[in-house]
Amino acid sequence: MSWLTSLPAVALVVGGLLVAFLAAALARIGVRALVPVGEQDRVPQIATPLMPTLGAAFAIFAALSLASEAGYLRAAEGLVSDEAASASRLAWAATSPRVRSEPIDAALLDYLQTTRAKEWKGTAAASGDDPATARAIARLERSVRAEAARPEVGTATDTELVVSLDSVTSSRRARVAAAGHEVPGLYVVTLMVSGLALIVNSGALVFRSSLRTSLLVVGVASVVGLSLALLFALSAPWRGPFIVSGHPLDAIIGDLKSGFFGGRP
């Protein structure tokens, strides 16, 4: 399913609409070809009562799916904000008296920049095994722990440094875990089947109508196709069209470069 959620927004929209329109056309043609002439009068009698049920079923599935994925996207943005807050806490901890902040600030800046460049999109975001990012984390760990081990730093300060570092790495692990999220396959299949059933039923209602009148089914097909496209677009915040904003981390990068944490204007 990851290949589907990784497609551009245009491809998802066009693909969803094409599949929906094709299903509507095939439904109209299929009823004419498969239903015996003597039983075609019964088709509207059967299809009409099914429309409210199928419409309600699709609406419920679509609403639950989209609300869940939109909530997941907001949660992903919250994880990025938490990671930025942890980085800020570490940068401020490095300004404590008797702490040499330069090595820590340099390592933290390198880690954040490498994360944004190497671990923010695609499979690297979910796997968390990018070599450059791994080296940046190791450098940050060594810098902070070496400074915390100095006797003149003091117990309270070294504890704050280590705790702040742990918060940064924990936030990263939470982000990596969240980046591996995928919509359950059965969930998607259920939504697609309910949408296609609604389209086919709509096509069956107009199988005797003129082609111009049959275009009324396009509205139903468009809603189904766009709903599916939106679901796939929302479900992969680090792989799909809607990439989670890295602005919170970019703000910390800017502060480190400007010397904000060191007290320089």
Buried (B, 14 or more C-beta within 10 A) or exposed (E): BBEBBBBEBEBBBBBBBEBBBEBBBBBBEBBBEEBEEEEEEEBBEEBEEBBEEBBEBBBEBBEEBBEBBBEBBEEBBBBBBBBBBBBBBBBEBBEBEEBEBEBBBBBBBBBBBBBBEBBBBBBBBBEBEBEBBBEBBEBBBEBBEEBBEEEEBBEEBBEBBBBBBBBBBEBBEBBBEBBBBBBEEEBBEBBBEBBBBBBBBBBBBBBBEEEEEBEEBBEBBBBBBBBBBBBBBBBBBBBBBBBBEBEBBBBBBEBBEEEBBBEEE
